[in-house]
Structure formats: structure tokens, C-alpha cells
Amino acid sequence: MTPLRQRMLDELRLRNYADNTALRYLDAVTSFARHFHKSPDRMGREQIREYLLHLVKDRNSAPNTVQIHRAALRFLYVKTLGRQWFDEQIARTRRREGLPTVLSAEEITRILDCTTNLKHWTMIATFYATGLRANELRNLKVSDLDSRRMVIHVRIAKGGVPRDIGLSPVLLERLKVYWRRLRPKDWLFPSAMRPDQQLEPKSIRHAISKAARRAGIDKHVSPHVFRHSCATHLLEAGADLRTIQVLLGHADIQTTARYLRVSTKRMQAVSSPFDALTLKALTEGKDQQ
């Protein structure tokens, strides 16, 4: 590890950034350095601007990806190197909010029915039953399942705010089958190669993507898709936005409110004003000029 990388890591730890965020920031800065074959402390605003344009024009990176790289470089230059010109000189990427991908209950059932690996099946079921983020699920420990109170303790959550969520009785029974078969000791979903460590994020993404392909789902399916599906289906079943906000751990209820835009049942339940018009019947024939 280079001295600059260690210095940035120390700053991230000092400011209590989540491990997953710290890793993504460090990876982004490493990509920046490799692009120019130079240490970042020997570069400045021109190289940063050129690199962000490279992500947009040459690599067709999504706005969220560009934003993460900008945030990582901002942390490096402002917080680690003390260069306060960053915000004034480096343009902020404008995000275009899209609709979240949501699976139907039938599609989720197909994915589960086509998954024969017990660990992968249980992970997917847990994602959908709880709405957990990928990093929250991979950091779950066996001791975080409280079957007496029927809650799951989410100790490592986005923003550093832990929360308790309800434990589905049906999921609990499946988790018991999983535990009796594989006997995880500490981490609920440990690495197969290193049982004393949790699964890597890419292993979780790969398992879910493979399960979706096996089930014939042509959508891009990631761990977050099950989170979106859980929230949307709860909304359609009558849960209020505030309850869903707490369950998902959203800081702002406006983030939760976006599920109103993808709830087909809610949209279908609203009658169009066109339906209330009294109209003459259309006749089959030539158009009248």
C-alpha cells in the first residue's frame, strides 16, 4: 500500500466511513492513478476533468458511477490533500432519476424455484423478505437473528444507523433449515473459501445474476432489485410509506416515495377522468371530414 493510499484510508476511518464506501473510494482513486500512470498528488484539476470526461464519453459510465468517482476524488483532494479548489473547479454530475427495476411475485418465485444451491436460495429469500442492502446482508451474523422477538438486528447499515426489522416466520423456518444443513458459526453467509469471513459483494452479485438467468429472467437482476421488489410489493399490500421507510433504512421519505411510481396496482386502481365521460359510440366506416 502506498503512503498516499494509507493516508486516505486513515482519513476515511477517522471520519467513520462505512467499509464498503471506503473500498469503493480507494478503488476509484486507484483507477484514476492507473489511467494517467501517475500518483494523484502529482496531478490536479485538468487531469480530474479529463478523467471524468473519459468515464462519460469513452466508457459510457452511468451518472451514478461518475458521481462515485467524483466523490472519491473530492475526498482525496479536499479531505486528504487539503486542496480546497475542488468544488469550485470540478463540475458535479447531474443525476437523472430512473424508475427502479421491480420483479413480479411470479418472477421471484421462478428464481427461487430454479435455485438449487441452499446458501444462494436463502440469500435471495432473505433479500426479498427483508429489503436489505447487499452490504447489510453480507454483514449479518447468526447472532443478529432474534427468534424470540422475531426481529433481525441490522448492525452495519448505510449511514452508520443500525435498525431492527421484522423477521418473517416463513423466512425463519427456511433459515433454520439452512443453519441445520450448513452450520454457519459467526457470519450468517460466510465465504466458502474463508469461513471466518463474510461473502465478497461480487460473489453475491454473481450468484443472483446466475440465478436470474437460470430462471429465464431477461431483466438485469441485482441484490438491489429484490429490495425494490420488496418495497413495491409491501406498498401494494397496503403498507404505508413511513413503515417502508423505517424498514429500508431511508433517511429521507422522498427516497421511499419513488416506489409510488412503479406500483402497478396503485396505478391501476386510479380511474382515468376519461372513464367518466358520456360519449357517443364510434361507428365503423369512413372518416368524416
N, C-alpha and C positions, 0 to 999 in steps of 0.2 A: 504494500500500500504506500502510495506516495505521501510526502508530508502534507501536501495541499488537500488530498482526499481525506486524510486523517483529521486535518483541521476542520474541514467541512462536516465530517461525521461527528466530531466533538460538539460543533455548534448546533447540529440537529438534535443531538442527545440533550444538550444543555437546555434547549427550548422545548424539550419533551415532545418531539415529533414522533408519530407512530412509526414503527419499524418498517412497515410496508411503504410508507411515504418516503422515508429516508432512503430506502433501497432504490426506489424509482428516481429520486432526485440524483443520487450518485450515478446511476446508470445513464441518465440523461446527460450529465456533465461529462461522463466518460465518452459517450457518443460524440459530443461536441469537440472534445480534445482529439479524438481519433480522426475526425473529419479534416482537421487542419494540421494534424501531426505536430501539435504544439501544446504546451501547458497552458491552461486557461488564464493563469496570472500574467502571461505574456501577450494576451490578446485583449481586445476591447470592443467598443460599440459596433464598429464596422463588421468585425467577424461574427458577432452575435446576430446582427441584422441579416448578414449573408446566410448564416446557418438556418435561421428561422424561415427565410425565403426558400432555402433548399428543401426544407421539410414540406413546405406548401406546394412548390412548383415541381420539384423532381421526385419526391417520394409520395406525393398526394396524401399526406398525413391528414387525419381528421382534425378539426379545430380543437377538440379536447386534447389530442396528443400534442399539438403545437403549444397549447396553453400549459401543459405539464412541463414541457421542455423550457418554456419561458420562465415559469415559476421556479424551476430548478436553477436556471442560470441567474435569475434575480436573487435567489437565496445566496448563491455563491458570491456574486459580485457585491451585493449590498450588505449581507449579514456576515459573510466570512472575510471578504477583502475590503469592506468599508468604502465601496465606490458608489457614492450617492447619486450619480448621474443616471442610473439605470432607468427609473420610471419616466424621467423626462425625455430620454433619448430612444428608448425601445418601445415600439408600439405594442399595445395589448391586443391579443387576438380576440376578434368578436365571435362569440358563440352563437350558433343557430340551434335553438332547441328543437329537437325532433321528437316524434312520438316513440315511446318505449315499445320494444317488441314484447308481445304477450302471447303465450301459448294457451290454447283451449284446454279444458279438463281432459278431453279425449286425447289430445296430443301428449299431455303429461302422462296419462295412463299408458299410452303406447310406448313411450320412452322407458317407463318403469318396467313394463311387461317384457320389453326386449333386452333388459339389462340383467345379466346372469351373475356378474361379479357382486357379491354381497356388500362389500365396502362401498362400491360405486352406487349400488342401489340405495343404500342407506344415506349416503351423502346427498343424492338427488332428492330423496324423500324429505330429508331434513331441510334442504334449501327451500323446497316448496311449502312445507308445513310451517316454517318459521319466518321466512322472508329475510334470512340472514345474508349479510355480505360475505363474499368469499373469504376475506381475511378474518372475519368474525367466526366463521365456521371452522377454519383450519386451526384457530387458536382455542377451540373448545377443549376442555378436559373432561374426563369421565366424572370428576367431582362437581362439574358445573351442572349436571343433571340432578335436579332436586325432585325426586318422585313423590316425596311426602307432600310438598307444597304444590307440586305439578307446575314447576317453573324451570326455565333454563336461565342460568346466570351468564350474561354476556359481559365478561370482564374486560376484554380487549375490544373496544368499539371505536368507530370513527370519531374523531374529535376528543378521544380520551374520556368519554362519558359512558360508564357502564350502565346496563339496564337489565331488568328481568322481563322475560316474555313467557307467555303461557306454553306449557308442554302438552301437546295433543295426546290424549290417551291412546289413540291408534298408533301414533308415531312411537310412543313409549314402548308399546308391545313389540314393535319392529326393532327398536333399539335394543331391547332385551335379547331378542334372537341374535342380533349382530354381536352383542357383547358375549353371549354364551359361546358363540362359534369362534370368534377371533380373539377374545380376551384382551382388549386394549388396556394397558396398565395406567398410563398417565394421559397422553393426548387421546381424545376420542377417535380421531382419524390420523393415526401415526403413519410415517413413511414406511413403506415396505422394506426398503433397504436399510433405513436407520430408525428402528422402532422407538428410540428415545427422542426423536424429533418429529414435528408435525409435517404434514404433506407440503410440498412446494406448490405455490399458486399455479404454475404451469401444468403440474400433474393433475390438478383439479380441473383446469380448463380443458385439458386433453381428454380426460375421462368423460366429461359431459358432452363435448363435441362429438366424440366417438359414439356415445350412446344415442345422441340425436340422429346421427347419420344411419345408425343401425335400425332405428325406428322409422326411417324414411321421411324425416322432417327436413324440409328444404330451407327453413329459416336458419339464420345464424343464431345458434343457441350457446349462451354462456351462462356462468353462475348467476349473473345479474338478471337474466331473463326469467329465472324462477322467482326471484324477488319481485320483479314487475308483475308476474302472473299471480303470485300470492296476494299482492296488494289489490290488484284489479278484481280478482275473484272475491276477496273479502268485501270490497265496495259493492259489488253486485249482489252479495248476500245480505246487504243491509248494514254493514259496519259503518260507523261514522268516521269522518276524516281524522278527527283528533285521536281516536283509538288507533287507527292505522299509523298515524304519525309517531305515536309512542312505540308501537310495535316495531316499526322500521328504524327508529332512532333518528328521524329527520329533525334538524334544528329549526327549520322553517316549514310551516304548514303549506306554503305555496309549492314546495317541492312535492308534497303528498298530493296536492290538488291536481297535479298533471294527470293523475290516473282517471280523473273525470273525463278526460279527452279520449280515453281508449276503452271505456266501459261501454260495450255494445248494448248490453241490456238496458243501461240507463238511457242511451240514445234512442233505442227502440221504444222505450216507454213514453217518450215525449211525442205527442201528436203534432204534426205539422199544421200550421194555420190553413194550409191549402185544403186539408181534410174537412174543414168547417164550411167551405164554400158550397152554395147550391148552384150547380152548373147544368146546362143543357147537355144531353148526351151527344157525343161525337158521332157523326154519320160517316159511313164508309162511302166514299165517292170522290169525284173530282174536287180539287180545291177551288173555292170561290175567290175571285179576285176582288 
